[in-house]
């Protein structure tokens, strides 16, 4: 009987070991299934991250391209600005020269007008009366002479004014604006 007991004890021990091993293998199988699911989820996240990274990389490349185009456009605009500035400076210089010429002509014209006014208001060289000129006739007294001179002068002035042709001032070709 002891041998039977030993055999039963051995069988019990083997059954216990088998149960423990089965339990251990079941736990290992559950762990493997869990790890497979975790690996699957990690692979999905990695794919999503890789896709997001590629999208960000494409955006960076597109932004670099836009920056390069912006720099080129800036350089073109700067070049155009400098050309326009140069053209405007040339135009300003031309206009300054024209303005100076016009001012010279206007000053000349003003001087011409002033001289024409002086010439039109002068007396005839035939008129001999005025400061420092005394015409005396022989045999007349000085008071009679003075009275006669003043009436003769006024008659002579009237004749001269009527006989003198009217002098027109020169035509003005430029007017101030």
Secondary structure, 3 states (H helix, E strand, C coil): CHHHHHHHHHHHHHHHHHHHHHHHHHHHHHHHHHHHHHHHHHHHHHHHHHHHHHHHHHHHHHHHHHHHHHHHHHHHHHHHHHHHHHHHHHHHHHHHHHHHHHHHHHHHHHHHHHHHHHHHHCCCCCCCCECCECCCCCCCCHHHHHHHHHHHHHHHHHHHHHHCCCCCCCCCCCCCC
